[in-house]
Amino acid sequence: MQMRETIEGRLKPLSPEIFEFRDDSHRHIGHAGNTGGGHYAVLVVSAAFENVGRVNRQRMVKDLLRDLFSDGLIHALSIKAATPAEYSANH
């Protein structure tokens, strides 16, 4: 299964209205300290983030992906987590 589908499936409990995925792994080939796993960026827009601070939003996402990090499938993940209202105001 492709990593996009894996991550998107894991984030279903957040009921994302928008999910965007970018694979930046090619930009980090030979990166010091990278023992495998990809470099990815996600945008997750969900009502589940209402009244939740930025750091806790990122924790919510990372908690759902925890084993992908520990299994070495994800080396780095950039997370943008927004409420629908925040996303609408900025796009």
Backbone as CSV, one residue per row, in Angstrom:
resi,resn,N_x,N_y,N_z,CA_x,CA_y,CA_z,C_x,C_y,C_z
1,MET,0.848,-1.184,0.000,0.000,0.000,0.000,0.892,1.244,0.000
2,GLN,0.506,2.231,-0.722,1.249,3.484,-0.793,1.134,4.237,0.532
3,MET,2.164,4.997,0.859,2.180,5.716,2.136,1.041,6.724,2.240
4,ARG,0.689,7.378,1.140,-0.427,8.328,1.180,-1.700,7.646,1.691
5,GLU,-2.006,6.513,1.120,-3.224,5.794,1.509,-3.123,5.284,2.940
6,THR,-1.935,4.861,3.337,-1.739,4.369,4.700,-1.996,5.489,5.703
7,ILE,-1.378,6.634,5.478,-1.538,7.768,6.397,-2.981,8.259,6.386
8,GLU,-3.554,8.406,5.206,-4.937,8.884,5.114,-5.884,7.947,5.856
9,GLY,-5.676,6.659,5.718,-6.515,5.682,6.423,-6.373,5.778,7.926
10,ARG,-5.151,5.981,8.394,-4.912,6.095,9.837,-5.560,7.335,10.428
11,LEU,-5.754,8.378,9.607,-6.305,9.637,10.117,-7.834,9.693,10.057
12,LYS,-8.463,8.620,9.606,-9.930,8.599,9.519,-10.642,8.935,10.825
13,PRO,-10.108,8.544,12.004,-10.797,8.920,13.246,-10.959,10.430,13.421
14,LEU,-10.147,11.214,12.728,-10.266,12.677,12.802,-11.321,13.206,11.838
15,SER,-11.872,12.359,11.004,-12.856,12.739,9.982,-12.412,13.977,9.205
16,PRO,-11.251,13.911,8.568,-10.760,15.093,7.868,-11.659,15.504,6.708
17,GLU,-11.898,16.799,6.626,-12.643,17.345,5.487,-11.703,17.513,4.297
18,ILE,-10.453,17.802,4.596,-9.424,17.944,3.565,-8.187,17.201,4.043
19,PHE,-7.605,16.428,3.152,-6.337,15.755,3.422,-5.456,15.957,2.201
20,GLU,-4.293,16.547,2.423,-3.313,16.698,1.355,-2.020,16.050,1.815
21,PHE,-1.323,15.449,0.870,-0.126,14.684,1.167,0.962,15.048,0.167
22,ARG,2.172,15.183,0.667,3.320,15.426,-0.205,4.472,14.539,0.247
23,ASP,5.101,13.876,-0.699,6.262,13.031,-0.422,7.513,13.825,-0.782
24,ASP,8.277,14.198,0.235,9.512,14.955,0.047,10.747,14.079,0.183
25,SER,10.582,12.776,0.157,11.689,11.850,0.390,12.850,12.077,-0.570
26,HIS,12.541,12.381,-1.809,13.588,12.576,-2.813,14.522,13.742,-2.477
27,ARG,14.051,14.671,-1.679,14.863,15.830,-1.300,15.823,15.510,-0.156
28,HIS,15.702,14.317,0.413,16.488,13.976,1.599,17.341,12.724,1.409
29,ILE,17.596,12.363,0.170,18.442,11.200,-0.103,19.839,11.485,0.448
30,GLY,20.350,10.567,1.238,21.665,10.740,1.839,21.677,11.643,3.053
31,HIS,20.520,12.034,3.522,20.366,12.905,4.683,21.000,12.252,5.912
32,ALA,21.879,12.979,6.580,22.552,12.444,7.773,21.512,12.036,8.815
33,GLY,21.677,10.865,9.363,20.780,10.391,10.409,19.558,9.655,9.900
34,ASN,19.312,9.701,8.607,18.157,8.997,8.053,18.533,7.546,7.815
35,THR,17.977,6.668,8.613,18.263,5.250,8.480,17.160,4.531,7.713
36,GLY,16.363,5.280,7.005,15.254,4.731,6.239,13.993,5.493,6.567
37,GLY,12.946,5.160,5.909,11.693,5.868,6.130,11.640,7.128,5.298
38,GLY,10.434,7.538,4.999,10.243,8.680,4.127,10.080,9.991,4.869
39,HIS,10.169,11.048,4.090,9.934,12.408,4.562,8.641,12.881,3.903
40,TYR,7.655,13.209,4.717,6.341,13.541,4.192,5.811,14.828,4.822
41,ALA,4.834,15.420,4.140,4.130,16.585,4.661,2.641,16.352,4.462
42,VAL,1.853,16.685,5.489,0.410,16.531,5.384,-0.296,17.807,5.835
43,LEU,-1.424,18.039,5.205,-2.374,19.061,5.640,-3.632,18.301,6.016
44,VAL,-4.091,18.509,7.235,-5.303,17.850,7.722,-6.243,18.938,8.214
45,VAL,-7.419,19.012,7.609,-8.429,19.983,8.025,-9.576,19.184,8.634
46,SER,-9.842,19.466,9.919,-10.831,18.667,10.637,-11.498,19.483,11.739
47,ALA,-12.785,19.260,11.907,-13.512,19.877,13.021,-13.020,19.333,14.358
48,ALA,-12.348,18.195,14.349,-11.807,17.628,15.586,-10.758,18.524,16.223
49,PHE,-10.226,19.481,15.459,-9.213,20.395,15.976,-9.796,21.649,16.635
50,GLU,-11.112,21.775,16.626,-11.754,22.935,17.269,-11.351,22.992,18.737
51,ASN,-10.956,24.174,19.181,-10.579,24.423,20.584,-9.402,23.562,21.056
52,VAL,-8.548,23.164,20.125,-7.350,22.381,20.450,-6.152,23.196,19.985
53,GLY,-5.173,23.338,20.844,-3.974,24.093,20.503,-3.141,23.417,19.425
54,ARG,-2.247,24.187,18.815,-1.425,23.712,17.704,-0.614,22.455,18.064
55,VAL,0.048,22.483,19.210,0.882,21.346,19.601,0.030,20.100,19.823
56,ASN,-1.099,20.251,20.464,-1.970,19.091,20.707,-2.589,18.560,19.418
57,ARG,-2.823,19.429,18.444,-3.315,18.968,17.138,-2.271,18.057,16.503
58,GLN,-1.010,18.496,16.549,0.055,17.686,15.976,0.194,16.352,16.713
59,ARG,0.015,16.395,18.023,0.060,15.149,18.798,-1.071,14.209,18.394
60,MET,-2.247,14.773,18.147,-3.380,13.950,17.725,-3.038,13.187,16.436
61,VAL,-2.421,13.895,15.496,-2.041,13.280,14.226,-0.933,12.245,14.455
62,LYS,0.116,12.641,15.155,1.254,11.734,15.364,0.862,10.488,16.150
63,ASP,-0.053,10.628,17.104,-0.490,9.463,17.880,-1.121,8.401,16.976
64,LEU,-1.839,8.834,15.947,-2.470,7.889,15.028,-1.461,7.229,14.089
65,LEU,-0.269,7.812,14.008,0.764,7.306,13.100,1.970,6.739,13.846
66,ARG,1.869,6.658,15.151,3.008,6.315,16.014,3.787,5.085,15.538
67,ASP,3.105,4.019,15.185,3.817,2.803,14.791,4.537,2.959,13.459
68,LEU,4.092,3.860,12.603,4.791,4.090,11.333,6.154,4.733,11.581
69,PHE,6.242,5.532,12.642,7.528,6.101,13.041,8.398,5.012,13.672
70,SER,7.839,4.279,14.625,8.631,3.280,15.349,9.061,2.128,14.441
71,ASP,8.278,1.840,13.401,8.644,0.785,12.452,9.598,1.282,11.364
72,GLY,9.946,2.571,11.414,10.893,3.126,10.458,10.323,3.461,9.095
73,LEU,9.002,3.503,8.974,8.387,3.831,7.689,8.311,5.341,7.456
74,ILE,8.265,6.102,8.540,8.293,7.566,8.461,9.511,8.034,9.234
75,HIS,10.346,8.804,8.576,11.499,9.411,9.243,11.148,10.819,9.712
76,ALA,10.447,11.573,8.867,10.075,12.952,9.204,8.689,13.247,8.644
77,LEU,7.918,14.018,9.406,6.570,14.374,8.989,6.284,15.817,9.358
78,SER,5.988,16.626,8.361,5.553,18.002,8.578,4.027,17.988,8.623
79,ILE,3.471,18.550,9.689,2.018,18.503,9.888,1.454,19.916,9.945
80,LYS,0.470,20.178,9.095,-0.344,21.384,9.202,-1.741,20.894,9.534
81,ALA,-2.228,21.282,10.696,-3.536,20.829,11.170,-4.399,22.053,11.420
82,ALA,-5.528,22.135,10.726,-6.386,23.323,10.814,-7.840,22.931,10.965
83,THR,-8.614,23.848,11.535,-10.057,23.686,11.562,-10.601,24.123,10.194
84,PRO,-11.812,23.730,9.858,-12.383,24.189,8.593,-12.431,25.720,8.490
85,ALA,-12.767,26.401,9.583,-12.837,27.865,9.556,-11.458,28.477,9.326
86,GLU,-10.438,27.925,9.970,-9.062,28.426,9.771,-8.632,28.216,8.324
87,TYR,-8.931,27.066,7.790,-8.546,26.771,6.409,-9.253,27.730,5.444
88,SER,-10.537,27.918,5.648,-11.311,28.813,4.777,-10.793,30.246,4.832
89,ALA,-10.407,30.687,6.019,-9.917,32.059,6.181,-8.589,32.286,5.477
90,ASN,-7.837,31.231,5.263,-6.504,31.363,4.662,-6.439,30.906,3.203
91,HIS,-7.563,30.479,2.642,-7.547,30.003,1.235,-8.651,30.627,0.437
